[in-house]
Amino acid sequence: MAVSREKQSLDLVLVHERGYSNHPADGPTMKGVTQRVYDGYRKRKGLALPV
């Protein structure tokens, strides 16, 4: 079965964007998504921000 281009791309990205990191330039990041971006998403959706 052929692997989709999306799956191949995701596999390549996840090699570098795994798990949790807290780089001074980015702040808290999980799987390539910064806390700031995640909080903005939740706010736009009307969801409570994590404590």
C-alpha positions in Angstrom: 0.0 0.0 0.0 1.3 3.5 -0.9 2.1 5.9 1.9 0.4 9.3 1.5 2.5 12.4 0.9 1.0 13.9 4.1 2.1 10.9 6.1 5.6 11.1 4.6 5.8 14.8 5.4 4.6 14.3 8.9 7.1 11.6 9.6 9.9 13.9 8.4 8.7 16.8 10.6 8.3 14.6 13.7 11.9 13.6 13.5 12.7 17.1 14.7 9.5 18.1 16.5 9.0 15.3 19.0 7.7 15.6 22.5 8.3 18.5 24.9 11.0 21.2 24.8 11.5 24.5 26.4 13.9 26.5 24.3 14.6 30.1 25.4 13.7 31.5 22.0 10.4 29.6 21.7 9.2 28.9 25.2 7.3 25.7 26.1 6.7 23.6 23.0 5.0 20.2 22.5 5.3 18.4 19.2 6.1 21.6 17.4 3.2 23.7 18.8 4.2 26.5 21.2 2.2 27.2 24.3 1.5 30.7 22.9 0.0 29.3 19.7 -2.0 26.6 21.6 -3.4 29.2 24.1 -4.4 31.4 21.1 -6.2 28.5 19.5 -8.1 27.7 22.7 -9.1 31.3 23.2 -10.5 31.6 19.7 -12.5 28.4 20.2 -13.9 29.7 23.5 -12.2 27.0 25.5 -10.8 27.4 29.0 -7.0 28.0 29.1 -5.0 25.3 31.0 -4.1 26.1 34.5 
